[in-house]
Amino acid sequence: MAAVVAAGLMLVCSGGVAAQERFIVMASTTSTEQSGLFKHLLPAFKKASGIDVRVVAVGTGQALDMARRGDADVVFVHDKAAEEKFDAEGFGLERKDVMYNDFVLIGPKDDRVGVKGNDIFAALGKLAKSNAAFVSRGDKSGTHSAELRYWKAANVDLATAKPAGYKECGCGMGPALNIAASSNAYVLADRGTWLNFKNRADLAILVAGDKRLFNQYGVMVVNPAKHPHVKKDLAQALADWVVSPAGQSAIAAYKIGGEQLFFPNASN
């Protein structure tokens, strides 16, 4: 695999794509950006390839819509069902697993509702019966999609009767955590952004360890058959690198306070 990636990077640096500008646009999630991963990862990729990556960090749904419009060369997101739909529609080329972490339920340290534990469905059921404030991203992101699945599995029908304290911010993970911190509210977050979040106030992780909180990330190059201007070769170099031994090692090496934020799991 390493030899294939190295050969691909050599091709990208050769005259075969010399006419292309040496940057790509990556549509990705606020969690990969706000966790600090890209500040660690992308300089290593540029050193290996000479390619700049310009990140547009939005919710996964918005990232995929950007790519559908041809406004990105590659997507790096975390809603596998939505990614597979994007691929099936012909907008993507060979989706690959890259890494995973998990979602966690954040809330006030005093946990006045009593949700603490490792059962996300039971926790949301308790929240639905309380008047406690809950901040939803409400932005069609991967985290928001996961949250909606968890509410449904907890037999809470948000379409007909949202819990009294349920509020949608239509915002990224960092702003949602800021709102939760300022209002002493509960919020579902990805662990990576939480670990990099500085304004915690009286919040803490209350629910973790439920296998249903698994959070998979994937990468896909946008199909040039849909948008001929897509920089396929440059984008493919990134997609190949993040699943290569070098890219996977770089992902594993990213830690905050000695704690690893993302766990590489590419099958290559």
Secondary structure, 3 states (H helix, E strand, C coil): CHHHHHHHHHHHCCHHHCCCCCEEEEEEEHHHHHCCHHHHHHHHHHHHHCCEEEEEEECHHHHHHHHHCCCCCEEEECCHHHHHHHHHCCCEEEEEEEEEEEEEEEEECCCCCCCCECCHHHHHHHHHHCCCCEEECCCCCHHHHHHHHHHHHCCCCCCCCCCCCEEECCCCHHHHHHHHHHHCCEEEEEHHHHHCCCCCCCEEEEECCCHHHEEEEEEEEECCCCCCCCCHHHHHHHHHHHCCHHHHHHHHHCEECCEECCEECCCC
